Amino acid sequence: MKRSWAVKSTFVACTMIATAGMATQSPGEISPDLLERTCIEESDIPKLFPQDKIAAKFGALQRDDLCSNSDLPSGKSRVQKYDFSMSEIRAVDKKLPNETSMKRTVEYEVRITVRDPNSATPLTKKTFTVTTASGVSRVTTDERGSLNFKDSVEHRRFAPERYILKVVRVADELGFSKRFLFAINPWDTHGFTFGRDLGRMTKQSIALANLQPPAVSSEILTDRVKLETVDFIRTQPNQEAPDAKLYQLSFMPRTRRSSMLTSSRIVNERLHDGTYILQYAFGPARYLDPSRSPLAAIPLSGQKFIDVVDGVFSTEILFSDLNKAIGQGMTEIHVRLLPIKEELLSSNERHLPVSTARFESLIDRKSELLSPRFAGHMNPASLNYEGAVFRQRD
């Protein structure tokens, strides 16, 4: 489901509703048969991978097409033309060109050992046709009998962590064909849950990862916000006193998201590098008055693109109501970071004035990342570091 945004002229609370792609079953609603610690049957696949379109193509076929035992090195009980045993599924540690702050494609390598089923001898120099979602290729086993190939998986960074179903078919020149099913967790590129052979997993291990609601919604958090005075500005020529103030805002945003790796099922990590929209607003201190409910709308003072690099961004913002604010004493600054459709942003737009309508069109409304508003006190008459403490307001 989609989240509502207030981005045109005022800062108002974001409606924190369920994120897109969230599983619809609660733990108590998961079918008891899917919580069994038994191997996965083909008829279970559509129920265990409801978000993957390819899962709908699977039906009720032979149970031992997926289930494993130890009669052969690969764990399969039925003798076939080749004995395949899964050796490794490993993420390739490199950034692909289409990666953004909200979504990415992870490339991974698969290594399958091919043996003669009667002698268990590795088959070397044997060529197979390998069909993956990425395409078709001819692959020859190496001197150890290993069949090595690559595939990739796409995911949205802040969607609830889960296993994604991937299907590969391996065929020889005489018509033999074998299908492999993998469970891939692209959020865990350096961990032990990244890639698994589905035939060696239980129903329960997939169901608990894929069918439970996330522990938390993905959300931006504040960490180490610094607000410093750069200079006082005279916006009109021959003006005696400055009427504006230039600030340097430095921010180390972090994110909280749901995970299936930790005991708490929550991961706290720095915000992924990339381009975001920073919205900011200045208002009288009365907006932070806890007795006022709901929070009054605050006119938007400005918005701009910012680049998060190594989990940090620093940018200048102009406060143009200096004289009015000094008369009122302490005021507030409100900030919000919004995810964008980074692939649609041209390099020229990053450094040129952009219309409100263009900002609006670039906001990623399908993002699972909630963007709360943070507010802190500021002293417009101060010449030095403001020392503002920012707290979440919605």
Sine and cosine of phi, psi and omega as CSV:
sin_phi,cos_phi,sin_psi,cos_psi,sin_omega,cos_omega
0.00,0.00,0.37,-0.93,-0.08,-1.00
-0.99,-0.12,0.44,-0.90,0.01,-1.00
-0.98,-0.22,0.59,-0.81,0.03,-1.00
-0.99,0.12,0.52,-0.86,-0.04,-1.00
-0.80,-0.60,0.57,-0.82,0.16,-0.99
-0.91,-0.41,0.97,-0.23,-0.14,-0.99
-0.74,-0.68,-0.15,0.99,-0.16,-0.99
-0.99,0.14,-0.82,0.57,-0.13,-0.99
-0.67,-0.74,-0.24,0.97,-0.05,-1.00
-0.68,-0.73,0.38,-0.92,0.14,-0.99
-1.00,-0.09,0.89,-0.45,0.11,-0.99
-0.72,-0.69,0.17,-0.99,-0.08,-1.00
-0.92,0.39,0.65,-0.76,0.13,-0.99
-0.97,0.23,0.64,-0.77,0.08,-1.00
-0.99,0.16,0.89,-0.45,-0.08,-1.00
-1.00,-0.02,1.00,0.04,-0.01,-1.00
-0.94,-0.34,0.03,-1.00,-0.08,-1.00
-0.86,0.51,0.58,-0.82,-0.01,-1.00
-0.98,0.17,0.38,-0.92,0.01,-1.00
-0.89,0.45,0.64,-0.77,0.08,-1.00
0.99,0.16,0.13,0.99,-0.04,-1.00
-0.94,0.34,0.65,-0.76,0.04,-1.00
-0.88,0.48,0.58,-0.82,-0.10,-1.00
-1.00,-0.06,-0.15,0.99,-0.04,-1.00
-0.99,-0.11,0.64,-0.77,0.17,-0.99
-1.00,0.02,0.23,-0.97,-0.02,-1.00
-0.81,0.59,-0.59,0.81,-0.01,-1.00
-0.96,0.28,-0.27,0.96,-0.04,-1.00
-0.99,-0.11,-0.09,1.00,0.05,-1.00
-0.92,0.38,0.75,-0.66,-0.03,-1.00
-0.83,0.56,0.75,-0.66,-0.05,-1.00
-0.82,0.57,-0.56,0.83,-0.03,-1.00
-0.93,0.37,-0.40,0.92,0.03,-1.00
-0.99,0.15,-0.18,0.98,0.03,-1.00
-0.99,-0.12,0.11,0.99,0.05,-1.00
-0.97,0.26,0.56,-0.83,0.04,-1.00
-1.00,0.04,0.82,0.57,0.00,-1.00
-0.84,-0.54,0.24,-0.97,-0.05,-1.00
-0.94,0.35,0.32,-0.95,-0.12,-0.99
-1.00,0.08,0.76,-0.65,0.10,-1.00
-0.99,-0.11,0.37,-0.93,-0.04,-1.00
-0.86,0.50,-0.57,0.82,-0.01,-1.00
-0.93,0.37,-0.27,0.96,0.02,-1.00
-0.99,0.14,-0.37,0.93,-0.18,-0.98
-0.87,0.49,-0.73,0.69,0.03,-1.00
-0.87,0.49,-0.51,0.86,-0.01,-1.00
-0.98,0.18,-0.49,0.87,-0.03,-1.00
-1.00,0.08,-0.40,0.91,-0.01,-1.00
-0.81,-0.58,0.87,0.49,-0.10,-0.99
-0.91,0.41,-0.33,0.94,-0.04,-1.00
-1.00,0.00,-0.14,0.99,-0.04,-1.00
-0.98,-0.19,0.88,-0.47,-0.06,-1.00
-0.85,0.52,-0.59,0.80,-0.06,-1.00
-0.91,0.41,-0.40,0.92,-0.02,-1.00
-0.91,0.41,-0.47,0.88,-0.02,-1.00
-0.92,0.39,-0.26,0.96,-0.03,-1.00
-0.99,0.14,-0.14,0.99,-0.06,-1.00
-1.00,-0.03,0.61,-0.79,0.00,-1.00
-0.79,-0.62,-0.27,-0.96,-0.04,-1.00
-1.00,0.08,1.00,-0.05,0.06,-1.00
-0.95,-0.31,-0.25,-0.97,-0.05,-1.00
-0.88,0.47,0.71,-0.70,-0.02,-1.00
-0.86,0.50,-0.67,0.74,-0.10,-1.00
-0.98,0.17,0.11,0.99,0.18,-0.98
-0.92,0.39,-0.45,0.89,0.01,-1.00
-0.91,-0.41,-0.63,0.78,-0.11,-0.99
-0.94,0.34,0.48,-0.88,-0.11,-0.99
-0.87,-0.48,0.44,-0.90,0.27,-0.96
-0.56,-0.83,-0.11,-0.99,-0.17,-0.99
-0.95,-0.30,0.35,0.94,-0.01,-1.00
-0.91,0.42,-0.57,0.82,0.04,-1.00
-0.87,-0.48,0.27,-0.96,0.02,-1.00
-0.79,0.61,-0.57,0.82,-0.01,-1.00
-0.98,0.19,-0.24,0.97,-0.05,-1.00
1.00,-0.07,0.03,1.00,-0.01,-1.00
-1.00,-0.01,0.62,-0.78,-0.06,-1.00
-1.00,-0.02,-0.37,0.93,-0.08,-1.00
-0.99,-0.12,0.83,-0.56,-0.01,-1.00
-0.94,0.33,0.81,-0.59,0.05,-1.00
-0.86,-0.52,-0.08,-1.00,-0.06,-1.00
-0.90,0.44,-0.59,0.81,0.03,-1.00
-0.77,-0.63,0.49,-0.87,0.11,-0.99
-0.96,-0.28,0.93,-0.36,0.01,-1.00
-0.98,-0.19,0.73,-0.68,0.11,-0.99
-0.77,-0.64,0.78,-0.63,-0.02,-1.00
-0.94,0.35,0.82,-0.58,-0.02,-1.00
-0.97,-0.23,-0.67,0.74,-0.09,-1.00
-0.25,-0.97,0.61,-0.79,0.21,-0.98
-0.79,-0.62,0.89,-0.45,-0.15,-0.99
-0.70,-0.71,0.73,-0.69,0.03,-1.00
-0.94,0.33,0.61,-0.79,0.08,-1.00
-1.00,0.02,0.83,-0.56,-0.10,-0.99
-1.00,0.09,0.99,0.17,0.08,-1.00
-0.41,-0.91,0.49,-0.87,0.00,-1.00
-1.00,0.00,0.81,-0.59,0.02,-1.00
-1.00,0.05,0.41,-0.91,-0.10,-0.99
-0.86,0.51,-0.50,0.87,-0.08,-1.00
-1.00,0.00,0.17,0.99,-0.02,-1.00
-0.96,0.28,0.70,-0.72,0.06,-1.00
-0.77,-0.64,-0.02,-1.00,0.00,-1.00
-0.93,0.36,-0.34,0.94,-0.06,-1.00
-0.96,-0.27,-0.44,0.90,-0.05,-1.00
-0.55,-0.84,0.38,-0.93,0.01,-1.00
-0.40,-0.92,0.26,-0.96,0.11,-0.99
-0.91,-0.41,0.80,-0.61,0.00,-1.00
-0.96,-0.27,0.84,-0.55,0.07,-1.00
-1.00,0.00,0.60,-0.80,0.01,-1.00
-0.62,-0.78,0.39,-0.92,0.00,-1.00
-0.95,-0.32,0.64,-0.77,0.04,-1.00
-0.88,-0.48,0.71,-0.71,0.07,-1.00
-0.81,-0.58,0.88,-0.47,0.01,-1.00
-0.87,-0.49,0.78,-0.62,0.04,-1.00
-1.00,0.03,0.75,-0.66,-0.02,-1.00
-0.94,-0.35,0.80,-0.59,-0.02,-1.00
-0.78,-0.62,0.33,-0.95,0.20,-0.98
-0.96,0.30,0.81,-0.58,-0.09,-1.00
-0.92,0.39,-0.34,0.94,-0.02,-1.00
-1.00,0.03,-0.67,0.75,-0.06,-1.00
-0.97,-0.24,-0.17,0.99,-0.06,-1.00
0.89,0.46,0.33,0.94,0.03,-1.00
-0.99,0.15,0.75,-0.67,0.05,-1.00
-0.87,0.50,0.67,-0.74,0.02,-1.00
-1.00,-0.08,0.92,-0.39,-0.01,-1.00
-0.99,-0.17,0.38,-0.92,0.06,-1.00
0.83,0.56,0.50,0.86,0.03,-1.00
-0.98,-0.20,0.80,-0.60,-0.09,-1.00
-0.98,-0.18,0.72,-0.69,0.03,-1.00
-0.79,-0.62,0.39,-0.92,0.17,-0.99
-0.99,-0.11,0.84,-0.54,-0.04,-1.00
-0.94,-0.35,0.85,-0.53,0.00,-1.00
-0.93,-0.37,0.87,-0.49,0.06,-1.00
-0.83,-0.55,0.01,-1.00,0.07,-1.00
-0.91,0.42,-0.37,0.93,-0.02,-1.00
-0.99,0.10,-0.28,0.96,-0.01,-1.00
0.56,-0.83,-0.17,-0.98,-0.04,-1.00
-0.90,-0.43,0.68,-0.73,0.00,-1.00
-0.58,-0.82,0.38,-0.93,0.08,-1.00
-0.98,-0.19,0.83,-0.56,-0.09,-1.00
-0.79,-0.62,0.71,-0.71,0.00,-1.00
-0.93,-0.37,0.69,-0.73,0.01,-1.00
-0.92,0.40,0.53,-0.85,-0.01,-1.00
-1.00,0.05,-0.21,-0.98,-0.08,-1.00
-0.93,0.37,-0.24,0.97,0.06,-1.00
-0.98,-0.18,0.07,1.00,-0.03,-1.00
0.99,0.16,0.31,0.95,-0.05,-1.00
-1.00,0.00,0.74,-0.67,0.09,-1.00
-0.98,-0.17,0.93,-0.35,-0.12,-0.99
-0.92,-0.40,0.81,-0.59,0.03,-1.00
-0.49,-0.87,0.20,-0.98,-0.03,-1.00
-0.88,-0.47,0.44,-0.90,0.12,-0.99
-0.54,-0.84,-0.01,-1.00,0.00,-1.00
-0.57,-0.82,0.32,-0.95,0.00,-1.00
-0.64,-0.77,0.68,-0.73,0.03,-1.00
-0.98,-0.18,0.54,-0.84,0.09,-1.00
-0.36,-0.93,0.36,-0.93,0.09,-1.00
-1.00,-0.09,0.78,-0.62,-0.17,-0.99
-0.83,0.55,-0.61,0.80,-0.15,-0.99
-0.96,-0.27,0.19,0.98,0.16,-0.99
-0.95,0.31,0.41,-0.91,0.03,-1.00
-0.84,0.55,0.73,-0.68,-0.03,-1.00
-0.89,0.45,0.67,-0.74,-0.03,-1.00
-0.31,-0.95,0.09,-1.00,0.14,-0.99
-1.00,0.00,0.68,-0.73,0.05,-1.00
-0.94,-0.33,0.72,-0.70,-0.04,-1.00
-0.99,0.16,0.77,-0.64,0.08,-1.00
-0.80,-0.59,0.64,-0.77,-0.06,-1.00
-0.84,-0.55,0.72,-0.69,0.03,-1.00
-0.75,-0.66,0.63,-0.78,0.07,-1.00
-0.86,-0.51,0.74,-0.68,0.02,-1.00
-0.89,-0.45,0.78,-0.63,-0.06,-1.00
-0.70,-0.72,0.51,-0.86,0.11,-0.99
-0.98,-0.20,-0.04,-1.00,-0.10,-1.00
-0.98,0.22,-0.16,0.99,-0.06,-1.00
-0.97,-0.22,0.14,0.99,0.09,-1.00
0.97,-0.23,-0.13,0.99,0.06,-1.00
-0.93,0.38,0.64,-0.77,-0.02,-1.00
-0.60,-0.80,0.67,-0.74,-0.01,-1.00
-0.70,-0.71,0.72,-0.69,-0.01,-1.00
-0.97,-0.24,0.66,-0.75,0.06,-1.00
-0.87,-0.50,0.65,-0.76,0.04,-1.00
-0.88,-0.48,0.79,-0.61,-0.01,-1.00
-0.88,-0.48,0.53,-0.85,0.17,-0.99
-0.95,-0.31,0.89,-0.45,-0.09,-1.00
-0.91,-0.41,0.76,-0.65,0.11,-0.99
-0.93,-0.37,1.00,-0.02,-0.10,-0.99
-0.94,0.33,-0.18,0.98,0.07,-1.00
-0.97,0.25,-0.32,0.95,-0.11,-0.99
-0.91,-0.42,0.87,0.49,-0.12,-0.99
-0.93,0.37,-0.32,0.95,-0.02,-1.00
-0.91,-0.42,0.19,0.98,-0.09,-1.00
-0.91,-0.41,-0.04,-1.00,-0.10,-0.99
-0.99,0.14,-0.17,0.99,0.00,-1.00
-0.99,-0.13,0.08,1.00,-0.13,-0.99
-0.86,0.51,-0.82,0.58,-0.07,-1.00
-0.70,-0.72,0.76,-0.65,-0.01,-1.00
-0.69,-0.72,0.53,-0.85,0.16,-0.99
-0.97,0.23,0.86,-0.52,-0.08,-1.00
-0.87,0.50,-0.49,0.87,-0.01,-1.00
-0.93,0.36,-0.22,0.97,0.01,-1.00
-0.93,-0.37,0.29,0.96,0.06,-1.00
-0.92,-0.39,0.34,-0.94,0.05,-1.00
-0.99,-0.17,0.31,-0.95,0.08,-1.00
-0.85,0.53,-0.68,0.73,-0.07,-1.00
-0.87,0.49,-0.67,0.75,-0.05,-1.00
-0.89,0.46,-0.58,0.82,0.04,-1.00
-0.98,0.21,-0.69,0.72,-0.07,-1.00
-0.88,0.48,-0.68,0.73,-0.02,-1.00
-0.93,0.38,-0.48,0.88,0.02,-1.00
-0.99,0.13,-0.61,0.80,-0.18,-0.98
-0.98,-0.19,-0.38,0.92,-0.17,-0.99
-0.94,-0.35,-0.16,0.99,0.07,-1.00
-0.99,0.12,0.59,-0.81,0.12,-0.99
-0.89,0.46,0.50,-0.87,0.01,-1.00
-0.89,0.46,0.49,-0.87,-0.01,-1.00
-0.91,0.42,-0.58,0.81,0.02,-1.00
-0.58,-0.81,0.31,-0.95,0.17,-0.98
-0.99,0.15,0.56,-0.83,0.06,-1.00
-0.92,0.40,0.71,-0.70,-0.14,-0.99
-0.46,-0.89,0.57,-0.82,0.10,-0.99
-0.98,0.17,0.68,-0.73,0.06,-1.00
-0.88,-0.47,0.32,-0.95,0.06,-1.00
-0.99,-0.12,0.49,-0.87,0.10,-1.00
-0.34,-0.94,0.82,-0.57,0.09,-1.00
0.83,0.56,0.87,0.49,0.09,-1.00
-1.00,0.08,0.73,-0.69,-0.02,-1.00
-0.76,-0.65,0.79,-0.61,0.00,-1.00
-0.86,-0.51,0.88,-0.47,-0.06,-1.00
-0.81,-0.59,0.56,-0.83,0.09,-1.00
-0.98,0.21,0.78,-0.63,0.08,-1.00
-0.99,-0.12,-0.75,0.67,-0.05,-1.00
-0.17,-0.99,0.36,-0.93,0.18,-0.98
-1.00,-0.09,0.67,-0.74,-0.17,-0.99
-0.88,-0.47,0.66,-0.75,0.19,-0.98
-0.98,-0.21,0.92,-0.39,-0.09,-1.00
-0.99,0.15,-0.27,0.96,0.01,-1.00
-0.87,-0.50,0.60,-0.80,0.03,-1.00
-0.90,0.43,0.51,-0.86,0.03,-1.00
0.88,0.48,0.42,0.91,-0.01,-1.00
-1.00,0.03,0.73,-0.68,-0.07,-1.00
-0.95,0.32,-0.81,0.58,-0.08,-1.00
-0.96,-0.29,0.54,-0.84,0.06,-1.00
-0.92,0.39,0.58,-0.82,0.02,-1.00
-0.87,-0.50,0.15,0.99,0.02,-1.00
-0.56,-0.83,0.31,-0.95,-0.04,-1.00
-0.68,-0.74,0.74,-0.67,0.00,-1.00
-0.99,-0.15,0.80,-0.59,0.00,-1.00
-0.93,-0.36,0.44,-0.90,0.21,-0.98
-0.94,-0.35,0.89,-0.46,0.01,-1.00
-0.96,-0.27,0.87,-0.50,0.05,-1.00
-0.90,-0.44,0.66,-0.75,-0.22,-0.98
-0.56,-0.83,0.73,-0.68,0.14,-0.99
-0.91,-0.41,0.97,0.22,-0.05,-1.00
-0.93,0.38,0.59,-0.81,0.09,-1.00
-0.84,-0.54,0.21,-0.98,0.02,-1.00
-0.76,-0.65,0.47,-0.88,0.12,-0.99
-0.87,-0.50,0.75,-0.66,0.01,-1.00
-0.59,-0.81,0.27,-0.96,0.01,-1.00
-0.98,0.20,0.63,-0.78,-0.03,-1.00
-0.68,-0.74,0.42,-0.91,0.10,-0.99
-0.95,-0.30,0.22,0.98,-0.09,-1.00
-0.99,-0.17,-0.50,0.87,-0.08,-1.00
-0.98,-0.18,0.34,-0.94,-0.01,-1.00
-0.90,0.43,-0.53,0.85,0.01,-1.00
-0.99,0.10,-0.18,0.98,-0.04,-1.00
0.89,0.46,0.46,0.89,0.01,-1.00
-0.72,-0.69,0.70,-0.72,0.07,-1.00
-0.87,-0.50,0.74,-0.67,0.09,-1.00
-0.93,-0.38,0.87,-0.49,-0.08,-1.00
-0.56,-0.83,0.25,-0.97,-0.01,-1.00
-0.94,0.34,0.44,-0.90,0.01,-1.00
-0.91,0.42,0.69,-0.72,-0.03,-1.00
-0.89,0.45,0.62,-0.78,0.03,-1.00
-0.87,0.49,0.52,-0.86,0.02,-1.00
0.46,-0.89,-0.15,-0.99,-0.02,-1.00
-0.98,-0.21,0.69,-0.72,0.01,-1.00
-0.72,-0.69,0.20,-0.98,0.15,-0.99
-0.99,-0.17,0.80,-0.60,0.13,-0.99
-0.99,-0.16,0.87,-0.50,0.15,-0.99
-0.97,-0.23,0.64,-0.77,0.03,-1.00
-0.63,-0.78,0.46,-0.89,-0.02,-1.00
-0.53,-0.85,0.56,-0.83,0.07,-1.00
-0.91,-0.42,0.66,-0.75,0.00,-1.00
-0.43,-0.90,0.28,-0.96,0.05,-1.00
-0.89,0.46,0.38,-0.92,-0.06,-1.00
-0.89,0.45,-0.30,0.95,-0.04,-1.00
-0.88,0.47,-0.35,0.94,-0.02,-1.00
-0.93,0.37,-0.34,0.94,0.02,-1.00
-1.00,-0.07,0.06,1.00,0.00,-1.00
-0.90,0.44,0.91,-0.42,-0.06,-1.00
-0.91,0.42,-0.28,0.96,0.01,-1.00
-0.97,0.23,-0.24,0.97,0.00,-1.00
-1.00,0.00,0.89,-0.46,0.01,-1.00
-0.60,-0.80,0.79,-0.61,0.01,1.00
-0.97,0.24,0.18,-0.98,0.02,-1.00
-0.87,0.49,0.68,-0.73,0.04,-1.00
-0.94,0.35,0.50,-0.87,0.05,-1.00
-0.94,0.35,0.63,-0.78,-0.02,-1.00
-0.91,-0.41,0.83,-0.56,0.02,-1.00
-0.85,0.53,0.69,-0.73,-0.01,-1.00
-0.95,0.30,0.82,-0.57,-0.01,-1.00
-1.00,0.10,-0.50,0.86,-0.01,-1.00
0.03,-1.00,0.22,-0.98,0.08,-1.00
-0.48,-0.88,0.49,-0.87,-0.07,-1.00
-0.38,-0.93,0.31,-0.95,0.10,-1.00
-0.99,0.13,0.66,-0.75,0.10,-1.00
-0.75,-0.66,0.49,-0.87,0.02,-1.00
-0.95,-0.32,0.86,-0.51,0.11,-0.99
-1.00,0.06,0.85,-0.52,-0.02,-1.00
-0.80,-0.59,0.83,-0.56,-0.05,-1.00
0.82,0.58,0.58,0.81,0.06,-1.00
0.98,0.20,0.21,0.98,-0.07,-1.00
-0.71,-0.70,0.55,-0.84,0.23,-0.97
-0.67,-0.74,0.46,-0.89,0.05,-1.00
-0.62,-0.78,0.75,-0.66,-0.07,-1.00
-0.48,-0.88,0.36,-0.93,0.04,-1.00
-1.00,-0.08,0.65,-0.76,0.08,-1.00
-0.73,-0.69,0.58,-0.81,-0.08,-1.00
-0.97,-0.26,0.78,-0.62,0.09,-1.00
-0.97,-0.23,0.94,-0.35,-0.18,-0.98
-0.99,-0.16,-0.07,1.00,-0.03,-1.00
-0.96,-0.29,0.73,0.68,-0.15,-0.99
-0.88,0.47,-0.76,0.65,-0.07,-1.00
-0.89,0.45,-0.66,0.75,0.02,-1.00
-0.91,0.43,-0.66,0.75,-0.04,-1.00
-0.93,0.37,-0.62,0.78,0.01,-1.00
-0.89,0.46,-0.59,0.81,0.04,-1.00
-0.92,0.40,-0.47,0.88,-0.02,-1.00
-1.00,-0.04,-0.15,0.99,-0.03,-1.00
0.99,0.11,-0.60,-0.80,-0.04,-1.00
-0.85,0.52,0.67,-0.75,0.09,-1.00
-0.81,-0.58,-0.09,-1.00,-0.05,-1.00
-0.83,-0.56,0.48,-0.88,0.20,-0.98
-0.86,-0.51,0.73,-0.69,0.00,-1.00
-0.88,-0.47,0.71,-0.71,0.00,-1.00
-0.73,-0.68,0.46,-0.89,0.07,-1.00
-0.50,-0.87,0.70,-0.72,0.11,-0.99
-0.98,-0.21,0.75,-0.66,-0.02,-1.00
-0.88,-0.48,0.72,-0.70,0.09,-1.00
-0.94,0.33,0.54,-0.84,-0.03,-1.00
-0.79,-0.61,0.24,-0.97,0.14,-0.99
-0.99,0.12,0.99,0.11,-0.20,-0.98
-0.87,0.49,-0.50,0.87,-0.03,-1.00
-0.93,0.37,-0.29,0.96,-0.01,-1.00
-1.00,-0.09,-0.08,1.00,-0.04,-1.00
-1.00,0.01,0.85,-0.53,0.02,-1.00
-0.99,0.17,0.37,-0.93,-0.02,-1.00
-0.90,0.43,-0.53,0.85,0.00,-1.00
-0.92,0.39,-0.59,0.81,-0.07,-1.00
-0.92,0.39,-0.40,0.92,-0.03,-1.00
-0.90,0.44,-0.41,0.91,-0.13,-0.99
-0.84,-0.55,0.11,0.99,-0.01,-1.00
-0.89,-0.46,0.37,-0.93,0.08,-1.00
-0.86,0.51,0.67,-0.74,-0.05,-1.00
-0.81,-0.58,0.66,-0.75,-0.02,-1.00
-0.95,0.32,0.35,-0.94,0.05,-1.00
-0.86,0.50,-0.63,0.78,0.01,-1.00
-0.90,0.44,-0.60,0.80,0.02,-1.00
-0.93,0.36,-0.67,0.74,0.10,-0.99
-0.83,0.56,-0.72,0.70,-0.01,-1.00
-0.85,0.52,-0.67,0.74,-0.07,-1.00
-0.94,0.33,-0.39,0.92,-0.06,-1.00
-1.00,0.00,-0.21,0.98,0.01,-1.00
-0.91,0.42,0.75,-0.67,0.00,-1.00
-0.99,0.13,1.00,-0.06,-0.07,-1.00
-0.97,0.24,-0.23,0.97,0.04,-1.00
-1.00,-0.05,-0.02,1.00,-0.02,-1.00
-0.89,0.46,0.65,-0.76,0.06,-1.00
-0.99,0.13,-0.04,1.00,-0.08,-1.00
-1.00,0.03,0.91,-0.42,0.07,-1.00
-0.96,0.27,0.61,-0.79,-0.07,-1.00
-0.84,-0.55,0.99,0.13,-0.01,-1.00
-0.95,0.33,0.26,-0.96,0.04,-1.00
-1.00,-0.04,0.68,-0.74,0.05,-1.00
-0.89,-0.45,0.65,-0.76,-0.06,-1.00
-0.74,-0.67,0.55,-0.83,0.05,-1.00
-0.52,-0.86,0.40,-0.92,0.03,-1.00
-0.98,0.22,0.47,-0.88,0.07,-1.00
-0.59,-0.81,0.42,-0.91,0.03,-1.00
-0.89,-0.46,0.97,-0.23,-0.11,-0.99
-0.90,0.43,-0.34,0.94,-0.01,-1.00
-1.00,0.07,-0.18,0.98,-0.05,-1.00
-0.94,0.33,0.60,-0.80,0.03,-1.00
-1.00,-0.06,-0.23,0.97,-0.16,-0.99
-0.86,-0.51,-0.27,-0.96,0.01,-1.00
-0.79,0.61,0.77,-0.64,-0.09,-1.00
-0.97,0.24,-0.56,0.83,-0.03,-1.00
0.94,0.33,0.50,0.87,-0.04,-1.00
-0.93,0.38,0.70,-0.72,0.11,-0.99
-0.97,-0.24,0.88,-0.47,-0.08,-1.00
-1.00,-0.09,0.71,-0.71,0.03,-1.00
-0.76,-0.65,0.49,-0.87,0.00,-1.00
-0.94,0.35,0.70,-0.72,-0.02,-1.00
-0.93,-0.38,-0.25,0.97,0.07,-1.00
-0.38,-0.92,0.00,0.00,0.00,0.00
